[in-house]
């Protein structure tokens, strides 16, 4: 085994993750380096200077491993192989090293709950038959009913549809997501050993951290009882057995100086905080803030609740407005209902993009002013809206498993526009992208925005530069200041204030010496317009 990789770059901090700005790359849609219509590692490598100029500290890659792509890469067939559509392991290693040379660390995605039905383990389990050791790595069970024709239990799916699929020999296997994603049995030591080996594999290649997908789901009640709403403990969410798994992972990560961020969707703040104890995960995603509507009281409540649930364990909060599963910010904030809920997604929802963009600009400054780390989903810095994908081009399984009523998540995954005057807005050349770009997509192109001092890209670049240079931003204390109804005013350090006006009328700025940055122009009398934010000094 190779020696543990430790970051020895001069001037770096071991706790960089406490206030990092982390950029999420969805590889299929970031940049196409070989012109086949699919984003790839060559495309990312070519855009590393763009990411460095943007001012991010790390890049999180959604799965780039070998996969049939039944669920956008979250159905992994081999964690040690890069999917040929994206490139090779050698290219991944070069990307990690080239990014680090520019001061950008790499975070990869691990999906512990399940693998692909094309994974060698699952193919061996199908071939081996009932009662075999191979099947014990998964949740195979005989069915109920006179002839085993009914599923073993009634657990609901994370997507729409059934959670059990019957195989030719009559047994059923569990999949909380799609049938192409069989759930692993985390009570089996081989499952645990394999995942720790995978962690070491990537840490030895210079990866600085791991994002854990569906981190509260892997452990299951071994009895697989029927689902009862409100039963405690839950049969497959947030089970106590998970904490020893993540303590074991933490020991692996500590040997390499690496970090974790968990995707932990839990309404109970005390239960959530347990994952962030000093010997478990370093950070976890903050979905309370992400799903919050554009409302001053709700936003302040989400911020306070987030900071309160992190304080007992000393972990930094994370802040994010959007990701590869969520309706894009400028679209969501331009709707009558500005919060996010998977259950309410629907085709044809009216949107005011001008309003949504103005609010998204203000939200960017609010988010970047909060204590902790921040995640930026690719294209948010360009102000991209949610795209309406023609129904015959939708690929997301959420759409199909809903019977066609859910528009799915493809609308936030459309390939990025890089060059306004190039074919396919510069995403690639020669082949139409794997998802269609809407008409007018080139208006959002990075090259056009880079030359525009009023663009969303310029706003993010300036804010990220200030966030890095201004002492008091990033990790640290937050103090709320008195403000009129509908206005949020917070102090991050002596002389450093963020003000966001969500009221219906312009608001006076508090006393200050300098306006560092605003999300939009101030009124002629110096007042802060509605749906506008400002950073102030003095």
Rosetta blueprint (number, residue, H / E / L):
1 X L
2 X L
3 X L
4 X L
5 X L
6 X L
7 X L
8 X L
9 X L
10 X L
11 X L
12 X L
13 X L
14 X L
15 X L
16 X H
17 X H
18 X H
19 X L
20 X L
21 X E
22 X E
23 X E
24 X E
25 X E
26 X L
27 X H
28 X H
29 X H
30 X H
31 X L
32 X L
33 X L
34 X L
35 X L
36 X L
37 X L
38 X L
39 X L
40 X L
41 X H
42 X H
43 X H
44 X H
45 X H
46 X H
47 X L
48 X H
49 X H
50 X H
51 X H
52 X H
53 X H
54 X H
55 X L
56 X L
57 X L
58 X E
59 X E
60 X E
61 X E
62 X L
63 X L
64 X L
65 X E
66 X E
67 X E
68 X L
69 X L
70 X L
71 X L
72 X L
73 X L
74 X L
75 X L
76 X E
77 X E
78 X E
79 X E
80 X E
81 X E
82 X E
83 X L
84 X L
85 X L
86 X L
87 X L
88 X L
89 X H
90 X H
91 X H
92 X H
93 X H
94 X H
95 X H
96 X H
97 X H
98 X H
99 X H
100 X H
101 X H
102 X L
103 X L
104 X L
105 X E
106 X E
107 X E
108 X E
109 X E
110 X E
111 X L
112 X L
113 X L
114 X E
115 X L
116 X L
117 X L
118 X L
119 X L
120 X H
121 X H
122 X H
123 X H
124 X H
125 X H
126 X H
127 X H
128 X H
129 X L
130 X L
131 X L
132 X L
133 X L
134 X H
135 X H
136 X H
137 X H
138 X E
139 X L
140 X E
141 X E
142 X L
143 X L
144 X E
145 X L
146 X L
147 X L
148 X L
149 X L
150 X E
151 X L
152 X L
153 X L
154 X L
155 X L
156 X L
157 X L
158 X L
159 X L
160 X L
161 X L
162 X L
163 X L
164 X E
165 X E
166 X E
167 X L
168 X L
169 X L
170 X L
171 X L
172 X E
173 X E
174 X E
175 X L
176 X L
177 X L
178 X L
179 X L
180 X L
181 X L
182 X L
183 X E
184 X E
185 X L
186 X L
187 X L
188 X L
189 X H
190 X H
191 X H
192 X H
193 X H
194 X H
195 X H
196 X H
197 X H
198 X H
199 X H
200 X H
201 X H
202 X H
203 X H
204 X L
205 X L
206 X L
207 X L
208 X L
209 X E
210 X E
211 X E
212 X E
213 X L
214 X L
215 X L
216 X L
217 X L
218 X L
219 X L
220 X L
221 X L
222 X L
223 X L
224 X L
225 X L
226 X L
227 X L
228 X L
229 X L
230 X L
231 X L
232 X L
233 X L
234 X L
235 X L
236 X L
237 X L
238 X L
239 X L
240 X L
241 X H
242 X H
243 X H
244 X H
245 X H
246 X H
247 X H
248 X H
249 X H
250 X H
251 X H
252 X H
253 X H
254 X H
255 X H
256 X H
257 X L
258 X L
259 X E
260 X E
261 X E
262 X E
263 X L
264 X L
265 X L
266 X L
267 X L
268 X L
269 X H
270 X H
271 X H
272 X H
273 X H
274 X H
275 X L
276 X L
277 X L
278 X L
279 X L
280 X L
281 X L
282 X L
283 X E
284 X E
285 X L
286 X L
287 X H
288 X H
289 X H
290 X H
291 X L
292 X L
293 X L
294 X L
295 X L
296 X H
297 X H
298 X H
299 X H
300 X H
301 X H
302 X H
303 X H
304 X H
305 X H
306 X H
307 X H
308 X H
309 X H
310 X H
311 X H
312 X L
313 X L
314 X L
315 X L
316 X L
317 X L
318 X E
319 X E
320 X E
321 X L
322 X L
323 X L
324 X L
325 X L
326 X L
327 X L
328 X L
329 X H
330 X H
331 X H
332 X H
333 X L
334 X L
335 X L
336 X L
337 X L
338 X L
339 X L
340 X L
341 X L
342 X H
343 X H
344 X H
345 X L
346 X L
347 X L
348 X L
349 X L
350 X L
351 X L
352 X L
353 X H
354 X H
355 X H
356 X H
357 X H
358 X H
359 X H
360 X H
361 X H
362 X H
363 X H
364 X H
365 X H
366 X H
367 X H
368 X H
369 X H
370 X L
371 X L
372 X L
373 X E
374 X E
375 X E
376 X E
377 X E
378 X L
379 X L
380 X H
381 X H
382 X H
383 X L
384 X L
385 X L
386 X L
387 X L
388 X L
389 X L
390 X L
391 X H
392 X H
393 X H
394 X L
395 X L
396 X L
397 X H
398 X H
399 X H
400 X H
401 X H
402 X L
403 X L
404 X L
405 X L
406 X L
407 X L
408 X L
409 X L
410 X H
411 X H
412 X H
413 X L
414 X L
415 X L
416 X L
417 X L
418 X L
419 X L
420 X L
421 X L
422 X L
423 X H
424 X H
425 X H
426 X H
427 X L
428 X L
429 X L
430 X L
431 X L
432 X L
433 X L
434 X L
435 X L
436 X L
437 X L
438 X L
439 X L
440 X L
441 X H
442 X H
443 X H
444 X H
445 X L
446 X H
447 X H
448 X H
449 X H
450 X H
451 X L
452 X L
453 X L
454 X L
455 X L
456 X H
457 X H
458 X H
459 X H
460 X H
461 X H
462 X H
463 X H
464 X H
465 X H
466 X H
467 X H
468 X H
469 X H
470 X L
471 X L
472 X L
473 X L
474 X L
475 X L
476 X L
477 X L
478 X L
479 X E
480 X E
481 X L
482 X L
483 X L
484 X L
485 X L
486 X L
487 X E
488 X E
489 X E
490 X E
491 X E
492 X E
493 X E
494 X L
495 X L
496 X E
497 X E
498 X E
499 X E
500 X E
501 X E
502 X L
503 X L
504 X L
505 X L
506 X L
507 X E
508 X L
509 X L
510 X L
511 X L
512 X L
513 X L
514 X E
515 X E
516 X E
517 X E
518 X E
519 X L
520 X L
521 X L
522 X L
523 X L
524 X L
525 X L
526 X L
527 X L
528 X E
529 X L
530 X L
531 X L
532 X E
533 X E
534 X E
535 X E
536 X E
537 X E
538 X L
